[in-house]
Each structure stands twice: as structure tokens, then as C-alpha cells.
Amino acid sequence: MLIEQNIIKAKSGWVAGVNHGSHDASVVLLYEGKTVVFIEQERLSRRKHAAGESPGQALLECLHYADITVRDLDCIALGSDHDALARWLGLSEEERKTVLPYDSFEHLFAGTQFTQDDIPPIIPVRHHLSHAASAFFPSGFETAAALVMDAMGEDGSSAIYKCVDNKLELKSFYGVEDSLGFFYEAASEYAGFGKMEAGKFMGLASYGRPTMKMPIEPDVDATGQIWTRRTHANAVGREGINLRHADLLKHFQSHHFPYSAGLSDELMGYADFAASAQHALEKCVLALARRAVQETGCRNIVLAGGVALNCSGNGLLARSNIAQNIYVQPAASDAGVALGAALLVSSELYGSKFMPSRMTHPYWSLEDTDEHVERALLDAQLPFTRLSNEEVSQAVGDIISDGGIAAWHQGRAEIGPRSLGARSLLANPRKRQTLIKLNKIKERELWRPFAPSVLEESFDGYFDGIPNPFMIVAAYVKEHVRNRIPAVVHVDGSARPQVVTKNTNPKYWLVLDRVKEKTGIPIVINTSLNGKGEPICFRAEDSIQFFLRKDIDALAINNFLVRR
């Protein structure tokens, strides 16, 4: 049990979940388990990943959206247990205050003007348990195997849970010394990418051949070991992490072309290395998935953790027949533990009243009122036309069909790292030249792929794979249609399509339907509405400023359309 019933009473039905670590701060509000609002701090502060930031501002915005106060909360659930983490790191009480200040009153509620008396009970939840819950409860499955894979959480890096009804039982556990996340981070760094740029490394992998032996192997015998380099396997705490990281970099430089780390001006020199690291990761993920099915007796697999954002790996798992069904919710990274922790606590607090929302769409964050948008456009001195829902969708569909690029800012914002038709940059997939213009707008590397959005009913005509609404499972573009949509076909023939349904996003569906009517192609390029190093645009002001400084043909915010 996470909570003691004699300490916390179920009164209001409101629970807040918080990711409070060193990056990706986020806050979720649930009412008797139903998701009400989910805000990532980076979207508010405009600092990508919100490194070191308090979740206080996101908490205030969530409370404002729900029209409640912090005193209305039955409790606050934290998506990590920093007491457990401090023990694993070997920190003294004094060291913990400086190294891990993230669950202090001062950090959690910075900028809120709350007092200690305002704050309800705070319940820490283990990190991987939070991840597992964030995938299981929104999946809608009655039973599932939850496979969690990331860099680390407290003293672990990967875990398997058996999920039945409201119970999550730990079945297997891998220590930090066998972290798939830390392996992939080190490999990305060797190729010249930053710690948070694993997605770029994954994209580079498609250009190479997996010819190099990597220092990880799939745990087919369930030994609990994945890394083959065991030199520092017994080293604990931050020192152990650093020793293993340095050892991996040294190994890569000694054994793998181009025998030098971080030559960012020669990224293609690392293509075979990236392909080899991706291939090794995928083999390990498949082995863990098989183990998850064997240990739980269930072929519904839900995925969470940073490794679960690896679209290529997810696509391979989907095609493998290991699982009957797979589910990955859009905020599978650490931002999602806020949701998982709140769900677990709510399931214990509210019993039969606990009714978690099935997450079939990503639109759980904030939206702008028409009054706010109109004022922002007037302040920016941008001429605009006000249209109906159908008119704005058709107008944007026409612009895209004619080869234009449109910024699309509509309704409640997406959660997670990918734009999914609420804060998106949209373009025509029929010409490869479109990529050049998009890459200039976004200051992106030319070799990185762009993803397609496709009408749900047209998915099977263009892709081989499993339809996914979150752009998180790779599929192959059917060979006979690749020359019709070259701008969304990666070098290996793959894509990471997002299926769009009329009931979850009717305005965006109308855009795609209009493009289909005009061009015969039910697909648009959908990339995130942000520049290099920026979080996805969130408020109207963010999208307006992006439009003003970029070569974009149109901006549609709510029903307001701005043309160049």
C-alpha cells in the first residue's frame, strides 16, 4: 500500500501528480482517477526539458484550469522516491539537501506563495512503478505486462510488472549497471549528440549498417545482466554511473569507427555505429518483451520510460508477434511519472469510484480562448480573417495542397515530446523539396526524417504496421506509394505515422480530408511547431512569435487565419 487510510482521507476526489526531478518537471490533476489536465513545465518556462526547474508554475496553472485550490487536493503524489534514491547514491543527510533538493517544500512550490499549512499529504511513489502505471491505466487493458526501460529510477533501470485490474506486481528488475538508457546516451554522445538527443541518434541509425558488435546483449536466459562490460558493475552511486559512462566512451573510441568521439561535423561517419547501437538496443528490447510475456502470462504489453520513445524499436516489437497488443502513451518520458503516481494513489484512495481515463488522444493540456488569441494577434499587428471551424480547416488544407507551409495552433495542447495536430507545422508530402524549406524553418539537420499524419481510414493503403495516434510506433511505407509521398519516407523506407480520427480531432481531420480531396493524398507532413532548442509552442504568443521570425505561409490559431 502506498498510503495509510488513517492518514489520508478521500474527501474531494482531487489528486495532483508531480514529476519533480532534475528535468522534465510536470503536473497532472486527476478527479477520482479521471485525467483533467496535464502540463509540462517546459512549455510554460520555454526552456526545453525545464532542467532544474520547479513544477510550481505548472501546478498553479493546473489548479487554475480546474478552478480549485491546493487545499482542495486530497494529496500530492510524487513520481519518484528521493529517499530511496538518496540511499542508493549513498548520500548523507546534509548531502541529500544539496544534491537532491527536488522534493523540498522550497523547490516543489517555488513561486506559488503557498504556506506549509496549505499543502496536503505528499506521497512519494517509486519511479518505475509510476512509469508502469502511466502506461497501464490509460491503455484500457484489464491485464497487461508493463515493460519499463529508461536510464534509471532510484536503484533500477528496467522493470517488468504484471498488471491486473488495479494491482501492479513487480516481476523482474534490472539494476542501474545494466541500463539500456545509459547505454544509448553514451552511444549518442560518442556520435556527437547531447544527452537529450537520442531521437536524432535513432534517425541517423537508418543510414548505416549494423556491422559492429556492441557491449550489450539480450538477456535471453534471464540472468539480470545486459551489459557485457562488467568492469565497474559493482560501483554504486553517481561515481559508478560516471565510471561506466567513461568506460563505454573509451571502449567505443578503441573499437568503433571513426575511433574518435563527438565529431559533430562528420556525423555520417557514425552511421554504421548508430545502426549497430540501435540494432543491439532492439534485440535487448525484444528479449525483455518475451520475458515480460513469459513472467506475466499476458500478451498485452504496455511500454514506458525514455527507451519507450524509440519509435524504431516500438515498430519492431509491434511486428514481432511477441505481443498481441502494445500501448505506449504519448508522455512516456519522465514527464509521464506524474500521471502514473497520481493514478496509483487515486486507485487506493477512491476504490470503486476510481475510473481512470483511457488515453486515446494526447490533448490534455491548456488552450487559448478566442479573446486571448485576438488580443495577441492585434498586439502583434498581424492582419487576420476570422472563419468557422470548417472554413479554417479547408483554408489550411488548400494552402498545404498548393505547396505552402502552415503553422497550426488549435485547442488543447498535446502532452509529450511530439506535435500531434494541436501545435504543429504542416506541409505537403508529395515533393522532397519541401524538406529543404522545413529544415531551414526549424534549423534541423538535413538527414532527419519528417513524420506523416494520415487519415485513420487510409492508413492501410499507405503503411504496413500498426495504426498509432501518438507517432510513437514506426511502420514501413508501402513500396508502390513511396514515390507519391517522398517527403515522409525515411532512407530505410520507414515512417512514424500518426493516425487521425474524426472524433478525437475533427478540425485536424478536416485539414487532411481537404488535402485528400485536392491532391488525392490523405497525408500531411506534421512536425513540431518550434525552432532549434525550443520546446513546442504552447500559448498563442509563442506561435505568433515563431510565425513572425520564420518563412511560413500561414498561421491558423483557433479560427483566426493569418496569411503572408
C-alpha positions as CSV (number, residue, x, y, z in Angstrom):
1,M,0.0,0.0,0.0
2,L,1.2,3.5,-0.9
3,I,-0.9,5.3,1.6
4,E,-2.2,4.8,5.1
5,Q,-6.0,5.2,5.2
6,N,-5.9,6.7,8.7
7,I,-3.6,9.4,7.5
8,I,-5.2,10.4,4.2
9,K,-9.0,10.5,3.8
10,A,-10.8,10.5,0.4
11,K,-12.7,13.8,0.5
12,S,-12.6,15.9,-2.6
13,G,-11.6,13.3,-5.2
14,W,-8.7,15.5,-6.4
15,V,-5.2,14.3,-6.6
16,A,-2.2,16.0,-8.1
17,G,0.7,14.0,-9.6
18,V,4.1,15.7,-9.9
19,N,7.4,14.9,-11.7
20,H,9.8,16.8,-9.5
21,G,13.2,15.6,-10.6
22,S,16.1,17.4,-12.3
23,H,14.4,17.5,-15.7
24,D,11.0,17.3,-17.4
25,A,9.0,18.7,-14.5
26,S,5.3,18.2,-15.0
27,V,2.0,18.2,-13.1
28,V,-1.3,16.2,-13.6
29,L,-4.6,16.7,-12.0
30,L,-7.0,13.7,-11.6
31,Y,-10.5,13.6,-10.3
32,E,-11.3,10.2,-8.9
33,G,-8.7,8.9,-11.4
34,K,-10.0,10.7,-14.4
35,T,-7.4,12.9,-16.2
36,V,-8.4,16.5,-16.1
37,V,-5.3,18.4,-17.1
38,F,-1.6,17.7,-17.7
39,I,1.0,20.4,-18.0
40,E,4.8,20.1,-18.7
41,Q,6.8,22.9,-17.1
42,E,9.0,23.4,-20.2
43,R,6.0,24.6,-22.2
44,L,5.5,27.4,-19.7
45,S,9.1,28.5,-19.0
46,R,10.1,28.0,-22.7
47,R,13.3,26.1,-21.6
48,K,13.5,22.7,-23.2
49,H,13.3,19.9,-20.6
50,A,13.0,22.5,-17.8
51,A,16.3,21.4,-16.3
52,G,16.4,22.1,-12.6
53,E,13.0,23.9,-12.7
54,S,10.3,23.7,-10.0
55,P,6.9,22.3,-11.1
56,G,5.3,25.1,-9.1
57,Q,4.2,27.1,-12.1
58,A,2.7,24.1,-13.8
59,L,0.8,23.2,-10.5
60,L,-0.6,26.7,-10.4
61,E,-1.8,26.5,-14.0
62,C,-3.4,23.1,-13.4
63,L,-5.3,24.4,-10.3
64,H,-6.5,27.4,-12.2
65,Y,-7.7,25.2,-15.1
66,A,-9.7,23.0,-12.7
67,D,-10.9,26.0,-10.7
68,I,-9.7,24.6,-7.4
69,T,-7.1,25.5,-4.8
70,V,-4.2,23.4,-3.4
71,R,-6.3,23.0,-0.3
72,D,-8.9,21.1,-2.3
73,L,-6.4,18.3,-3.1
74,D,-6.7,15.1,-1.1
75,C,-2.9,14.6,-1.6
76,I,0.0,15.1,-4.0
77,A,1.8,12.1,-5.5
78,L,5.4,12.4,-6.5
79,G,6.7,10.2,-9.4
80,S,10.0,9.3,-7.7
81,D,11.1,8.3,-4.2
82,H,14.1,10.5,-3.5
83,D,14.7,9.0,0.0
84,A,15.3,5.7,-1.8
85,L,17.4,7.4,-4.4
86,A,19.5,9.1,-1.7
87,R,20.1,5.8,-0.1
88,W,21.3,4.3,-3.4
89,L,23.5,7.3,-4.0
90,G,25.0,6.9,-0.5
91,L,24.2,10.5,0.5
92,S,24.4,11.8,4.0
93,E,21.5,13.8,5.3
94,E,23.4,17.0,4.6
95,E,24.5,15.9,1.1
96,R,20.9,15.0,0.3
97,K,19.7,18.6,0.9
98,T,22.1,19.9,-1.8
99,V,22.3,17.0,-4.2
100,L,18.5,16.1,-4.1
101,P,16.6,19.3,-3.2
102,Y,13.8,18.4,-5.5
103,D,11.2,17.2,-3.0
104,S,11.7,20.1,-0.6
105,F,8.9,22.5,0.0
106,E,11.0,25.3,-1.4
107,H,11.6,23.5,-4.7
108,L,8.2,21.9,-5.2
109,F,6.2,25.0,-4.6
110,A,8.6,27.8,-5.8
111,G,6.7,30.8,-7.0
112,T,3.3,29.7,-5.6
113,Q,3.0,31.7,-2.3
114,F,1.7,28.5,-0.7
115,T,2.4,28.0,3.0
116,Q,3.2,24.7,4.7
117,D,-0.3,24.7,6.1
118,D,-1.8,24.8,2.6
119,I,-0.1,21.6,1.4
120,P,-2.0,18.3,1.6
121,P,-0.1,15.0,2.4
122,I,2.7,14.2,-0.1
123,I,3.2,10.6,-1.2
124,P,6.4,9.5,-3.0
125,V,5.9,6.6,-5.5
126,R,8.8,4.6,-6.9
127,H,9.9,5.8,-10.3
128,H,9.4,2.7,-12.3
129,L,6.2,1.8,-10.6
130,S,4.9,5.3,-11.6
131,H,6.1,4.7,-15.2
132,A,4.3,1.3,-15.3
133,A,1.1,2.8,-14.0
134,S,1.3,5.7,-16.5
135,A,1.2,3.2,-19.3
136,F,-1.2,0.5,-17.9
137,F,-4.2,2.5,-16.6
138,P,-4.6,4.7,-19.7
139,S,-4.3,1.7,-22.0
140,G,-7.7,0.4,-21.3
141,F,-6.4,-3.2,-20.8
142,E,-7.8,-5.2,-17.9
143,T,-4.5,-7.1,-17.8
144,A,-1.1,-6.3,-19.2
145,A,2.7,-6.7,-18.9
146,A,4.3,-3.4,-18.2
147,L,7.8,-3.1,-19.5
148,V,9.6,0.0,-18.2
149,M,13.0,0.9,-19.7
150,D,14.9,4.1,-19.1
151,A,18.3,5.4,-17.7
152,M,17.5,5.0,-14.1
153,G,14.9,5.4,-11.3
154,E,16.1,5.1,-7.8
155,D,18.2,1.9,-7.9
156,G,16.9,0.4,-11.2
157,S,16.9,0.8,-14.9
158,S,14.4,-1.6,-16.3
159,A,11.5,-3.4,-14.8
160,I,8.6,-5.8,-15.6
161,Y,5.3,-5.6,-13.8
162,K,2.2,-7.8,-14.0
163,C,-0.8,-5.5,-14.1
164,V,-4.3,-6.9,-13.3
165,D,-7.2,-4.6,-12.6
166,N,-5.8,-2.0,-10.1
167,K,-2.8,-4.1,-8.9
168,L,0.8,-3.8,-10.3
169,E,3.2,-6.6,-9.2
170,L,6.9,-6.3,-9.8
171,K,8.2,-9.5,-11.6
172,S,11.7,-8.6,-12.7
173,F,14.2,-5.8,-12.1
174,Y,17.5,-4.7,-13.7
175,G,20.0,-2.5,-11.8
176,V,21.5,0.7,-13.0
177,E,24.6,-1.1,-14.0
178,D,22.6,-2.7,-16.9
179,S,20.8,0.4,-18.0
180,L,19.6,0.5,-21.6
181,G,19.1,4.2,-21.3
182,F,22.6,4.9,-20.1
183,F,24.0,2.7,-22.9
184,Y,22.0,4.7,-25.6
185,E,23.0,8.0,-24.0
186,A,26.7,7.1,-24.1
187,A,26.4,5.9,-27.7
188,S,24.6,9.1,-28.7
189,E,27.4,11.2,-27.0
190,Y,30.1,9.2,-28.9
191,A,28.3,10.2,-32.2
192,G,28.3,13.9,-31.2
193,F,24.8,14.3,-29.8
194,G,23.7,15.8,-26.5
195,K,22.3,13.8,-23.6
196,M,18.7,14.6,-24.6
197,E,19.2,14.0,-28.3
198,A,18.6,10.2,-28.5
199,G,15.9,10.8,-31.2
200,K,18.5,12.3,-33.6
201,F,20.8,9.3,-33.0
202,M,17.9,7.0,-33.8
203,G,17.3,8.8,-37.1
204,L,21.0,8.6,-38.0
205,A,20.9,4.8,-37.5
206,S,18.8,4.3,-40.6
207,Y,21.7,5.5,-42.8
208,G,24.1,2.8,-41.6
209,R,24.6,-1.0,-41.4
210,P,24.7,-2.8,-38.1
211,T,28.1,-4.3,-38.6
212,M,29.7,-3.6,-35.2
213,K,29.5,-5.7,-32.0
214,M,28.1,-3.6,-29.1
215,P,28.8,-4.1,-25.4
216,I,25.2,-5.1,-24.6
217,E,23.5,-8.4,-25.2
218,P,19.8,-9.5,-24.9
219,D,19.2,-11.3,-21.6
220,V,17.7,-14.4,-23.1
221,D,18.5,-16.5,-20.0
222,A,17.0,-14.1,-17.5
223,T,20.4,-13.6,-15.8
224,G,19.6,-10.0,-14.9
225,Q,22.6,-8.8,-16.9
226,I,22.6,-6.9,-20.2
227,W,25.9,-5.1,-20.3
228,T,28.8,-7.3,-21.3
229,R,31.4,-4.9,-19.9
230,R,31.3,-5.6,-16.1
231,T,34.5,-3.7,-15.1
232,H,32.6,-1.2,-12.9
233,A,29.4,-3.2,-12.5
234,N,29.7,-3.2,-8.7
235,A,30.4,0.5,-8.4
236,V,27.4,2.3,-6.9
237,G,26.1,5.8,-6.8
238,R,27.0,8.7,-9.1
239,E,30.6,7.6,-9.2
240,G,29.5,4.2,-10.6
241,I,27.4,5.9,-13.3
242,N,30.3,8.1,-14.3
243,L,32.8,5.3,-14.3
244,R,30.6,3.1,-16.5
245,H,29.9,6.1,-18.9
246,A,33.6,6.9,-19.3
247,D,34.4,3.2,-19.8
248,L,31.8,2.9,-22.6
249,L,33.2,6.0,-24.4
250,K,36.7,4.6,-24.1
251,H,35.5,1.3,-25.5
252,F,33.7,3.0,-28.4
253,Q,36.8,5.0,-29.3
254,S,39.1,2.0,-29.2
255,H,36.9,-0.4,-31.1
256,H,34.5,1.6,-33.4
257,F,34.9,3.8,-36.4
258,P,35.7,6.7,-36.6
259,Y,37.7,6.0,-33.4
260,S,37.0,9.5,-32.1
261,A,34.1,10.8,-30.0
262,G,31.9,13.7,-30.9
263,L,33.0,14.7,-34.4
264,S,29.7,16.6,-34.9
265,D,30.9,18.0,-38.3
266,E,31.2,14.4,-39.6
267,L,28.0,12.8,-38.3
268,M,27.7,10.4,-41.3
269,G,30.9,8.8,-40.2
270,Y,28.9,7.4,-37.2
271,A,26.1,6.0,-39.3
272,D,27.2,2.3,-39.0
273,F,27.9,2.8,-35.4
274,A,24.4,4.3,-34.8
275,A,22.8,1.4,-36.7
276,S,24.8,-1.1,-34.6
277,A,23.8,0.6,-31.3
278,Q,20.1,0.7,-32.4
279,H,20.2,-2.9,-33.6
280,A,21.7,-4.0,-30.2
281,L,19.1,-2.0,-28.3
282,E,16.3,-3.5,-30.3
283,K,17.5,-7.1,-29.6
284,C,17.5,-6.3,-25.9
285,V,14.0,-4.8,-26.0
286,L,12.6,-7.9,-27.8
287,A,14.2,-10.2,-25.2
288,L,12.7,-8.1,-22.4
289,A,9.3,-8.2,-24.1
290,R,9.5,-12.0,-24.4
291,R,10.4,-12.2,-20.7
292,A,7.6,-9.9,-19.8
293,V,5.1,-12.2,-21.6
294,Q,6.5,-15.3,-20.0
295,E,6.5,-13.9,-16.5
296,T,3.1,-12.3,-16.6
297,G,1.2,-14.8,-18.9
298,C,-0.2,-11.8,-20.7
299,R,0.4,-10.7,-24.4
300,N,-0.8,-7.1,-23.9
301,I,2.4,-5.1,-23.4
302,V,2.5,-1.5,-22.3
303,L,5.7,0.4,-22.5
304,A,7.1,3.4,-20.6
305,G,10.4,5.2,-19.8
306,G,12.6,7.1,-22.2
307,V,13.5,3.9,-24.2
308,A,9.8,3.6,-25.0
309,L,10.1,6.7,-27.1
310,N,12.3,4.8,-29.5
311,C,9.9,4.6,-32.5
312,S,12.0,2.1,-34.5
313,G,12.2,-0.3,-31.5
314,N,8.5,0.0,-30.9
315,G,7.8,-0.7,-34.6
316,L,10.0,-3.8,-34.5
317,L,8.2,-5.0,-31.4
318,A,4.8,-4.4,-33.0
319,R,5.8,-6.5,-36.0
320,S,7.4,-9.3,-33.9
321,N,4.2,-11.1,-32.8
322,I,5.6,-11.3,-29.3
323,A,2.7,-9.2,-28.1
324,Q,-0.9,-9.3,-29.2
325,N,-1.3,-5.6,-28.4
326,I,1.1,-2.9,-27.5
327,Y,0.4,0.5,-26.0
328,V,2.7,3.5,-25.4
329,Q,1.2,6.7,-24.0
330,P,2.5,9.9,-25.6
331,A,4.3,11.2,-22.4
332,A,6.3,8.0,-21.9
333,S,9.3,10.0,-20.7
334,D,9.8,11.2,-17.1
335,A,7.1,13.8,-17.6
336,G,4.7,10.8,-17.5
337,V,5.5,9.6,-14.0
338,A,3.4,12.5,-12.7
339,L,0.4,10.8,-14.3
340,G,1.4,7.3,-13.1
341,A,1.9,8.3,-9.5
342,A,-1.4,10.2,-9.3
343,L,-3.2,7.1,-10.8
344,L,-1.7,4.7,-8.3
345,V,-2.6,6.9,-5.3
346,S,-6.1,7.5,-6.7
347,S,-6.7,3.8,-7.2
348,E,-6.0,3.2,-3.4
349,L,-7.9,6.3,-2.2
350,Y,-11.1,6.0,-4.2
351,G,-11.7,2.3,-4.6
352,S,-14.8,1.6,-6.6
353,K,-15.0,5.3,-7.6
354,F,-11.6,5.1,-9.3
355,M,-12.3,5.5,-13.0
356,P,-9.1,6.2,-15.0
357,S,-9.4,7.8,-18.4
358,R,-8.5,5.7,-21.4
359,M,-5.9,7.8,-23.3
360,T,-6.8,7.6,-27.0
361,H,-5.6,11.1,-27.7
362,P,-2.9,13.4,-26.4
363,Y,-4.9,16.7,-26.0
364,W,-4.8,17.1,-22.2
365,S,-3.0,20.4,-21.7
366,L,-4.1,24.1,-22.0
367,E,-5.9,26.0,-24.8
368,D,-6.3,29.7,-25.7
369,T,-9.6,31.4,-25.7
370,D,-10.7,33.3,-28.8
371,E,-10.5,36.6,-26.8
372,H,-6.9,35.8,-25.9
373,V,-5.9,34.9,-29.4
374,E,-7.5,38.0,-30.9
375,R,-5.7,40.3,-28.5
376,A,-2.4,38.6,-29.1
377,L,-2.8,39.0,-32.9
378,L,-3.7,42.6,-32.5
379,D,-0.8,43.3,-30.3
380,A,1.5,41.7,-32.9
381,Q,-0.1,43.9,-35.6
382,L,-1.0,40.9,-37.7
383,P,-3.9,41.1,-40.1
384,F,-6.3,38.2,-39.8
385,T,-9.5,36.7,-41.0
386,R,-12.0,35.0,-38.6
387,L,-13.5,31.8,-40.0
388,S,-15.7,28.9,-39.0
389,N,-14.3,25.6,-37.9
390,E,-14.8,24.1,-41.4
391,E,-13.6,27.2,-43.2
392,V,-10.3,27.4,-41.3
393,S,-9.6,23.7,-41.9
394,Q,-10.4,23.9,-45.6
395,A,-8.3,27.1,-46.0
396,V,-5.3,25.4,-44.4
397,G,-5.9,22.3,-46.4
398,D,-5.8,24.4,-49.6
399,I,-2.6,26.2,-48.6
400,I,-0.9,22.8,-47.9
401,S,-2.3,21.3,-51.2
402,D,-0.8,24.2,-53.1
403,G,2.7,23.6,-51.6
404,G,2.5,26.1,-48.7
405,I,3.6,25.6,-45.1
406,A,1.1,26.4,-42.3
407,A,1.5,26.8,-38.5
408,W,-1.4,25.0,-36.9
409,H,-2.3,26.0,-33.3
410,Q,-5.7,24.6,-32.2
411,G,-7.5,23.6,-29.0
412,R,-5.8,21.9,-26.0
413,A,-2.1,21.3,-26.5
414,E,-0.6,17.9,-26.8
415,I,1.4,16.2,-24.0
416,G,4.7,14.5,-24.7
417,P,7.6,15.4,-27.0
418,R,5.8,15.2,-30.3
419,S,3.3,17.6,-32.0
420,L,0.2,15.7,-32.9
421,G,-2.2,18.1,-34.6
422,A,-2.6,20.8,-31.9
423,R,0.7,22.7,-32.1
424,S,2.0,21.5,-35.5
425,L,3.9,22.8,-38.6
426,L,2.1,21.3,-41.6
427,A,3.2,20.8,-45.2
428,N,2.7,18.7,-48.4
429,P,4.4,15.3,-48.5
430,R,4.4,15.0,-52.3
431,K,7.7,16.8,-53.0
432,R,11.0,16.0,-51.4
433,Q,12.0,19.7,-51.9
434,T,9.5,20.6,-49.1
435,L,12.1,19.1,-46.6
436,I,14.6,21.7,-47.5
437,K,12.3,24.6,-46.7
438,L,11.1,22.9,-43.5
439,N,14.6,22.2,-42.3
440,K,15.5,25.9,-42.8
441,I,12.5,26.9,-40.8
442,K,13.3,24.6,-38.0
443,E,17.1,24.8,-38.3
444,R,17.2,21.0,-38.4
445,E,19.8,18.6,-39.8
446,L,19.0,17.7,-43.4
447,W,19.2,14.0,-42.8
448,R,16.5,13.8,-40.2
449,P,13.1,12.4,-41.2
450,F,9.7,14.2,-41.0
451,A,6.7,12.3,-39.9
452,P,3.2,12.0,-41.6
453,S,-0.3,12.4,-40.2
454,V,-2.7,10.1,-42.1
455,L,-6.5,9.7,-42.0
456,E,-7.2,6.6,-40.0
457,E,-9.3,5.1,-42.8
458,S,-6.4,5.5,-45.2
459,F,-3.6,4.0,-43.1
460,D,-3.6,0.5,-44.6
461,G,-3.4,1.9,-48.1
462,Y,0.0,3.5,-47.4
463,F,1.6,1.8,-44.4
464,D,2.5,-1.7,-43.2
465,G,2.3,-1.7,-39.4
466,I,0.0,-0.9,-36.5
467,P,-2.0,2.3,-36.6
468,N,-0.9,4.6,-33.7
469,P,-2.4,8.0,-32.7
470,F,0.8,9.2,-31.0
471,M,3.5,9.0,-33.7
472,I,5.4,6.6,-31.5
473,V,5.4,3.3,-33.4
474,A,7.4,3.1,-36.7
475,A,5.8,1.5,-39.8
476,Y,7.0,0.8,-43.3
477,V,5.7,2.8,-46.2
478,K,4.3,0.5,-48.9
479,E,6.7,0.4,-51.8
480,H,4.2,1.2,-54.5
481,V,3.2,4.6,-52.8
482,R,6.6,5.8,-51.7
483,N,7.1,8.0,-54.8
484,R,3.7,9.6,-54.0
485,I,4.8,10.8,-50.5
486,P,8.6,11.1,-50.7
487,A,8.9,13.8,-48.1
488,V,7.8,11.5,-45.3
489,V,9.7,8.4,-46.4
490,H,12.9,7.8,-44.4
491,V,16.0,6.4,-46.1
492,D,15.1,2.8,-44.9
493,G,11.6,3.1,-46.2
494,S,10.1,3.7,-42.8
495,A,8.0,6.4,-41.3
496,R,6.4,7.1,-37.9
497,P,2.8,7.8,-38.9
498,Q,0.1,9.4,-36.7
499,V,-3.4,8.2,-37.5
500,V,-6.0,11.0,-37.2
501,T,-9.6,10.2,-36.3
502,K,-12.6,12.4,-36.8
503,N,-13.9,12.1,-33.2
504,T,-10.6,12.9,-31.4
505,N,-9.5,15.9,-33.6
506,P,-12.3,16.9,-36.0
507,K,-10.6,20.2,-37.2
508,Y,-7.3,18.5,-38.0
509,W,-9.2,15.6,-39.6
510,L,-10.9,18.1,-41.9
511,V,-7.5,19.5,-42.9
512,L,-6.4,16.1,-44.0
513,D,-9.7,15.3,-45.7
514,R,-9.4,18.6,-47.7
515,V,-5.8,17.7,-48.7
516,K,-7.1,14.3,-49.9
517,E,-9.9,16.0,-51.8
518,K,-7.5,18.4,-53.6
519,T,-4.5,16.1,-54.1
520,G,-5.7,12.5,-53.7
521,I,-3.3,12.1,-50.9
522,P,-4.8,11.7,-47.3
523,I,-1.5,12.7,-45.7
524,V,0.3,15.8,-44.5
525,I,3.8,16.3,-43.1
526,N,3.4,17.0,-39.4
527,T,6.4,18.3,-37.5
528,S,6.6,20.2,-34.2
529,L,5.9,23.9,-34.0
530,N,9.2,25.0,-32.6
531,G,12.7,26.1,-33.5
532,K,16.0,24.6,-32.7
533,G,16.5,24.0,-28.9
534,E,13.0,25.3,-28.1
535,P,10.0,23.5,-26.5
536,I,6.9,23.1,-28.7
537,C,4.9,26.3,-28.9
538,F,2.2,26.4,-26.2
539,R,0.5,29.8,-25.9
540,A,-0.8,31.9,-28.8
541,E,2.1,34.3,-28.2
542,D,4.6,31.5,-28.7
543,S,3.2,30.5,-32.1
544,I,2.8,34.1,-33.2
545,Q,6.4,34.9,-32.5
546,F,7.5,31.7,-34.3
547,F,5.5,32.7,-37.3
548,L,6.9,36.3,-37.3
549,R,10.5,35.1,-37.4
550,K,10.1,32.2,-39.8
551,D,9.3,31.8,-43.5
552,I,5.9,30.3,-43.1
553,D,2.9,30.9,-45.4
554,A,0.1,30.9,-42.9
555,L,-0.8,30.8,-39.3
556,A,-4.1,29.3,-38.0
557,I,-4.8,29.9,-34.3
558,N,-8.3,28.7,-33.3
559,N,-10.4,30.1,-36.1
560,F,-8.1,33.1,-36.9
561,L,-6.2,32.8,-40.1
562,V,-3.1,34.9,-40.9
563,R,-1.6,34.8,-44.4
564,R,1.7,36.2,-45.6
